[in-house]
Amino acid sequence: MATTFPAIGQAGTRNDGRRLGLALLVIATAQLMVVLDATIVIVAQPHIQAALGFSGTGLEWVTNAYALTFGGLLLLGGRAGDLLGRRRMFVAGLLLFSAASLAGGLATSQAWLLAARAVQGAGGAIVAPTALALIATTFPEGPPRNRAMGVYAGMSGAGGAVGLIAGGLLVSYASWRWVLYVNVPIGVAAALAALIVLPAAARRPGRLDLPGALTGTVGLAALVYGLSNAATSPDGTSHWGDGKVVAALTAGAVLLAAFAVIETRSRHALLPVRLLGSRDRLGANLIMLGVGTALFGVFFFVNLFAQDVWGYSALRTGLSFLPLTGALLVASFAAAALVPRIGARPLLLAGGAASAGGMYWLSLVTEHSSYAGGLLGPGLVIGVGLGLLFVPLPLVAMAGVHEADSGAAASLLNAGRQVGGSIGLAVLGTVAWTVVANSARAAGTAQGAAHAAAYQHALTAGFDRAFLVSAALAALVLVVAITVIRVRRADLAGG
């Protein structure tokens, strides 16, 4: 028998409110686990390389194997939740993610670990869209959903920074294997709790669009793969013209074009075209794509800057993200309270402006800056901007979506963020390492301390240029919010 929750303030009781709170705790925990796993492994990569003998290029696949399956299977995972039952798929995704984490922690070979990371990504691709869809279908529109979305957005936005902090702690005080083991008790506990506190739903009539699933999944995976391998390497060598990159990006474009044609004609579309008919929903997804592009690159290069230029340890680097994380969480909760009062558009405008301003400020950091003067201020501003963006975006993207399509709409938003992250690392990596190589070459043949100082300056110049490009991307987000978003406060207030 399906579990239903009455709307708070109508037929709800204190017990119903407590149960909704537990449901939110389960959903937020699962979302945090999936998001932070994209970065928690980054801190542990040197230890993984030493333990399993990865080459430099092979080590990239510890991250890429997760990103490929996660990004490629998002659309399929979201639609499967719509058809097979969201709680059922949410639990299945958590258990798959937990089992793969255990297998990865036990890995004794490169192939074993990479296979486990790929399966982790598949589990994450099921959990992420169903988590957002469960928010939209479990919590009534208006203040209850706004508050829930504030918590969800906080976990989604803070996940990258939390991953760096947790990775630093686990690597410093346990071992690299614990960056994977830690998911097991959390994932299993969340899956068991989900069976108790989340509403069950019967299977829906319909079937999965297999041609759409094949072209969409492989197309997204090819796009993520091509972008992941396109970035210019630290020695200044460009890979945009490499055969495998050109082939992957071409295949991705062709398959995604085929996917678009299939979806316009399919009776059981994986991504119903009607979801793109809303101007506001299209704008929200474009903004998420831009935010993902800017954000992933900032996290990646701030991490490198702190360790390679300032000589921070992995743990100290992770802890340096705490102010940004705190600002993001505070801004997320504030945004959830402000949405019913002022609507989503002012928050998107303020968030876009703050993010662009913070990233520009970050581009002024030098190798001689202090933490307080170079990273703390920009981090606080960026955190506030992201918090103001992350709450209204899913509210706008999910507003007016029929319950049967909520998983597909959620997967589209998640796919935008994932693909945006891949674009960000490729584009910003190319910008940064090209500038680093040119600056290092201009330094000439300096030796000893002079050479080290020159290279630190070259790294700073490259990373600053990447931060400046991130600021420009955030400014484009602001332009989209100004020109495309027209959602009214009443559209998100509920009835």
N, C-alpha and C positions, 0 to 999 in steps of 0.2 A: 504494500500500500504506500502511495507516494506521501512524503512529508510536505506540508505546506505551512508557510509562516504568514500570519496576518500582519497587516501594515501597522507599524507603530503609531500610536495615537488614535487608532480606530478600534479594531477588535483585539488589539494586542494586550498582553499582560506582562508583568515584570518577568515572568518565566520566559515568555516569547522574546523579550528584549535580551535576556541573558543568552538564549539560544542563538539569536542573531549575532551577538557578540562573539560567541564561540565559533560560529561559522566564519565570521570575518577573521578571527585569529588563525584558523586553519588555512583559509585562502591566502592570507597575507604571508604566512610562514612558507607556504609552498612557493609563492611567487618570489619571495626573497631568496630562497634556496636555488631556484632555477636561474635567476638573474646574476647572483653573486658567483655562480660557478663559471661564468665566462671570464672572470678576472682572478678568482682565488688561485687558479693554477698558474697564472703568470708569475707570481712571486716564487713559486716552487720550481719553475722550469730549470734553473741551474742545477738544483739538486736532482731533479728527474734525469737531466742529461748525464750527470756523473754516475747515477745508479744504473741506468739502462743503456748508456753508450750512444745516445742520439747524436747525430751530426747537427750542425747549426740549422741547415734547411729542414732536416727531419724533425727537429724540435718544434718547428712552427706547426706541425700537424697535431701536436697535443692540443693546441687551441683550435686549429682549422677543422679537425675531425668533429669537434663539438659544434662549431659554428655552421658547418655545412649541413649536417642532418637537422640541426635546430631550425635554421632558416629555410631549408628545403621542404620540411614536413609541416610547417606551421599551418598552411591552408588546409591540408588534409586532416591534421589534428583537430582544428576548429570545427570542420564540417562533421567529422566523426562524432564529436560531442553532441552536435545538433541532432544527429540521426540515432545514435546508439544510447544516448543518455549522458548528461554532463557529469553527474556524480560518478557514474560507472567508469567513464573515460578518465576523469580526474584521478580516481583511485588507481586505475591501471597505469596511468602515466607516472604517478608517484612511486609505485612499486617497481616499475621498469627502471626509473631513474635511480632508485635506491640499490637495486640489484646490480646495475651497471657500475655504480660508485664502489660497491664492495669488490666487484671483479677488478676494477681499475686499481684499487688500493693493494690488491694481491698480485698485481702484474709482475712478472719476472722477465718479460721480453717487450720489445718495442711494439710488435704487432698486437700483442695482448692488450697493452694499454690503449693503443689507438682504436682498437675495436670497441673497447669499453667506453671510450670517450664518444664514439659515434653513437652507441646505444644510449648513452646519457643524453645526447642531443635529441634523439628520437623521443625519449621520455619527456624532455623539456618542451618539445614541440606539441605534445599533447596537453601538458599541464598549463602552459602559459595562456593559450586562448580560452581554455575551459575555465580557468580561474577568473578571467575578466568577464566571461559570459555568465558565470555563477553570481558575480557581483550584480550584474544587470538584471538577472532573473530572480534572485533571492531577496534583494532589498527593494522596497517600494520607491518609486520616483520621488524626488524631493529631498528633504533633509536627511532621511535615513541612507539613501543611496549616495548623497553627496559626502556624508561622513565616511561611509565605507570606501568610497573612491579616494578620499583623502589618504586613508591608511594604505590602500592598494598602491596609489601613486607614490607615496613615501617609500614603500618597500621597493617598488620598481626603480625609482630614481636613485635611492641610496645603495641599491644592491652592488653596483660596481665598486663603490668606495668601501663598503663593508667587506667585499671579497678581498680587496687588497689588505685591509686591516687583519681579517681573519687568517689570510694566507701567511702574513708576516708572523703572527703569533704562533700558528701551528708549525711553521717551518723552524722557527727559533726555539720552540720548547718541546716539540714532539718530532715529527719527521714529515717528509713530503707526502707520504702515504695518507696522512691524516687530513689533507685537504680534500681527499676523496672519502675516506671513512666517515668523516663528520656528517655526511649527508644521510648515512644509513639509518641511525636512530631517529633523526628528524623526519626523514621521508616516511618511514614505517609508522611512526607515531601520528603524523599528519594523515596518512591514509586510513588508519583505524579510526581516528577522530572524525574524518569525513563521513564515514559510514553511519555515524551516530548523529551528527549535527547538520549535515547538508541535506537539502531536499532531494528525494529521488524523483526520477522522471522516467516514464515509459519510453520504449523505443518509438520512433516516429516512422510513418510509412515513407518509403523512398529508398533510394540506393545511392551509393557513392558513385560519383562521376569518374569512372576509371580513366577514360582518355584525358579528362581535365586533370585528374590527380597525377597521371604520369607526366604530362607536359609541364604542369605547374611545379611539381616537386623537382623534376630534373632541371627545369629551366632556372628555378631559384637557386638550386645547388650549384649549377654551372656558373651563374652570375656571381655568387658568393666566392666560389673557387677562383674565378678569373680575377676578381678584385683583390682577393687575399694574396695573390701571387704577383700582382702588377706593380706594387709599390717599389720605388727605387730603393736599393739596398744601401746600408750605411756607407759603403765605399763610393757611392754616387752612380752606380751602374743602374740604368733604367731597364725595367722588365716589361714595360707596356708593349714592346714589339716582339716579345718572346712568342714562339709558336704556340705554346700551351695556353698562354694568356689570351692571345687573339682567338684561338679556337674555342676556348671556354666562353669568352664574352660573346662571340658570334653565335655559338650554340645556344647560350642563354637567351639572347635576343630573339632568335628564330623560334625557340620553344615557347617563350612567353608570348610571342605574337600568335603562335598556334593556339596557346591556351586561351587567349582573349577571343579568338574566333570560335573555339569550341564552347566557351562559356556563354556566348551570345545565342547559341543554337541548342544548348543542352536543356532538357526538361528537368534534370537533377544537377544543376550547376554546382560545382564546388564553391564558386564565388559568384552568387547571383548578381547579375548586372544591375538589378534594381538598387543594390546597395550603393552604387556609384552615382545614382541619380540625384542625391542630395548635395547641394553646393557646400553646405557646412561640413558634411561628413568627408567629402573630398578634400576640403581645406584642412580639416583636422589630420587626415592621413598624410597630406603633403607636409604639414608642420612637423609631424612625428618623424617623417623621413629626414627632414632637415635637422631636427634636434639630435637624432641618432648619429647623423653624419658628423656634427660638431662635437658631441659629447664623447664618443668613443675615442676620437683622436686626442682630445684634451686629457682624458684619464691616462691614455697610453704615454703621451709625451711628458706630462707632469711627473709620472712615475719614473721615466728615464732621466729627466732633468734632475730630480732630487737625488737619484742614486749616482748617476754618471758625472754630474757637474758639481753637486754639493757633497757627494760622498756619503749620503744617508744610507743606513742599513735598510733592509727590506721592512723590518718592523717599524722603524722610525718613519719611513716613507708612508706606510699604511696609516700610521697615526696622524700624519700631517693632513690626511683627508678628513679627519674628524670634524673640524669646523664646517667644511662644505656640507658634510652629511647632516650635521645638526641644523644648519640653516635651511637645507632642503626639507627636512622633516617639519620644522616649525612653519615654513612657508606653505607646505602641503596642507597642514591642518588649518592654517589661516585661510587658504584658498577654499577649502571645503566649506568653511563657515561663511565666506563672502559670496560664493556662487549664487545662493538664493536671494541675496541682497542687491548685488550689482550685475549679475549675469556672468557669462563666460568670456565674452569678448574683451572687456576691460582687463581681465586677468591675463588673457593671452597677449594683449598689447604690452602690459607691464612686464610680463615674464620674458617676452621677446626682447624688449629694450634692455632689461637688466642683464640677461644672458649675453647679449652683444656687448654691452658696456663692460661687463666683468671679463669677458674673453679678450677684449682690447686691452684692458688694464693688465691682464696676465701677459700680453705680448711685450710689455715693457720690462719684464724681469731680466736681470743680468746675473752673471756668475758672481758678482760682488754683492748682490742684494741679500738682505736678511730674510728669514722666513716671515717675520711680521710684516716687513715692507714689500716682499715680493710675491708671496703666495697666500698669506692669510686674508688680506683684503679682497683680492680678486676671487678667492675661493668662497668667501661669504656672499659676495654679490652674485656669483654664478649659482650658488646653492639656492638663494632666494628666487632667482629667475627661473631655474628649473622646477622648483616647487610650485611656482605660480602657473607653469605650463602643464605639468604632469597631471594635475587634478582636472582641469576643464577639458583637456584633449579627449580622454576616454568618455567623458560625459557627452561631449558633442558628437563623437564618433558613434556612440551607442544610442543616442536619442532618437526615438521614433522607429527603431529597428524592431521588426516583429520577433517575438520570442523564438520562433523556429529558425531565425537567421542570426541569432546573437553570437553563436560560435564563429560563424563565417566573418561577421563584422569584427569580432575581437581578433581573429587570426590576421585579418588585413592590417589592423593597427600594429600588431606585434611584428608582422613581416616588414612593415615600413621601418620600424626601429632597427630590426636586425640587418636588413639590407643597407640602411643608412649607416650603421656601424661599419660594415664592410667597405662602403664607399669612402667613409671618413678615413679609415686606416690606409686605404690605397692612395687617395688623393693627398691627404696630409703627410703621409709617409714619403710620397714622391717629392712634395714641396720641401719638407724638412731635410731629407738626406741629400737632395741636390744642393741646397744652400750649404749644408755642412761640408760636402765634398769641395764645393767651389771655395769656401772660406779657408778650409784646410790647405787647399792647393795654393791659395794666395799667400798663406803664411810662409811658404817656401821651405827652406831646409833648416829651420831652427832645431836645436838639439836640447836635450835635458829638460830642465825646468821651463825654459822658454817654449819648447815644443809642447809640453803638457799644458801650459797656460794658453797657447795658441789653439790647441785642440778643444779645450774647454770653451774658449770664446766661439769657436766654430760651431760646437754643439748648441750653445746658447743662441747663436744667430739663427740656426736652422729651426730650433724648437719655437723661438719667438715668431718666425715667419709662419709656422704651422698654427700657432695661436691666433695670429692675425687673420689667417684664412678662416679659422673657426669663427672669429668675430664677424667676418663678412657673411658666412653661412647663417649665423644667428640673425644678422640684419635681414637676410632674405626671409627668414621665418617671420620676422616682424612685418615685412611687406605683405606676405601671404595673409597674415592675420588681419591686416588693415584692408586689403582689397577683396578677400574672398569670404571671410567669416561674417555672417549676418545673423547668427542665432540670437534669439531673444531670451530674456530672462524667463519668460513664461514657458518657453519650450522645455526648460529643465526643471521647472518647479513641481511637476507632478500634479495630479488631480485629486 
